[in-house]
């Protein structure tokens, strides 16, 4: 049963990975994982993510982002769907 877990892969408009928002166990807090080469995981969202979540695409060398509330809604949809544990969100350039 996968209810309560999920991953929202974040990509730039070119399809490059810029991180993921994940919850690996129902009892765990939601985390942002920028990728091993970029940095360590952190709880998400935190104060720096409000109201706009912005990250840097290291391939395009441009910032991308989305309203934190919009990403929270997309992530909640994945977590609440027991048959789906992965979704992709394309973040526009900011």
C-alpha positions in Angstrom: 0.0 0.0 0.0 1.5 3.3 -1.1 -1.0 5.7 0.6 0.8 8.6 2.3 4.0 8.4 0.2 5.0 9.9 -3.1 7.5 11.9 -5.2 7.0 15.0 -7.2 9.9 15.3 -9.7 10.7 19.0 -10.5 11.9 19.9 -14.0 12.9 23.1 -15.8 11.0 23.9 -19.0 13.8 22.1 -20.9 13.1 18.9 -19.0 16.2 19.0 -16.8 15.9 17.7 -13.3 16.0 20.4 -10.6 15.0 18.3 -7.6 12.1 16.5 -6.1 9.6 16.9 -3.3 9.2 13.6 -1.5 7.7 11.7 1.3 9.2 8.2 1.6 7.1 6.9 4.5 3.6 8.0 5.8 5.0 9.1 9.2 7.9 11.2 7.7 7.9 14.9 7.0 7.9 16.2 3.4 11.4 16.9 2.1 13.0 18.7 -0.8 15.8 16.8 -2.4 17.9 19.0 -4.8 20.0 16.0 -5.9 23.2 14.5 -4.4 25.5 16.7 -6.6 23.7 19.9 -5.6 23.0 19.7 -1.8 21.4 17.8 1.0 17.7 17.2 1.7 15.7 19.7 3.8 12.2 19.9 5.2 9.8 21.4 2.7 8.3 24.0 2.5 10.3 26.2 4.9 10.2 30.0 5.2 12.4 30.6 2.2 10.0 28.7 0.0 7.0 31.1 0.7 5.2 32.3 -1.2 7.4 31.3 -4.2 9.5 28.2 -4.4 12.5 29.0 -6.6 15.5 26.8 -7.5 18.3 27.0 -10.0 18.6 24.7 -13.0 22.3 23.9 -13.2 22.0 22.8 -16.8 20.3 25.9 -18.2 21.9 28.2 -15.6 18.5 29.9 -14.9 16.2 30.1 -12.0 12.9 28.3 -12.1 10.0 28.4 -9.7 6.3 28.0 -8.9 4.0 29.2 -6.1 4.6 26.9 -3.1 0.8 26.5 -2.6 0.5 25.2 -6.2 3.3 22.6 -5.7 1.8 21.6 -2.3 -1.5 20.9 -4.1 0.2 18.8 -6.8 2.2 16.9 -4.2 -0.9 16.3 -2.1 -2.6 14.8 -5.1 0.3 12.3 -5.5 0.4 11.4 -1.8 -3.3 10.9 -1.5 -3.5 8.5 -4.6 -2.6 5.0 -3.4 -2.1 3.8 -7.0 0.3 6.6 -8.0 3.5 7.5 -6.3 5.2 9.7 -8.9 4.4 12.8 -10.8 6.4 15.4 -12.7 6.0 19.2 -12.4 7.5 21.5 -15.0 8.6 24.7 -13.3 8.6 27.9 -15.5 11.6 30.2 -15.7 11.4 33.0 -13.2 
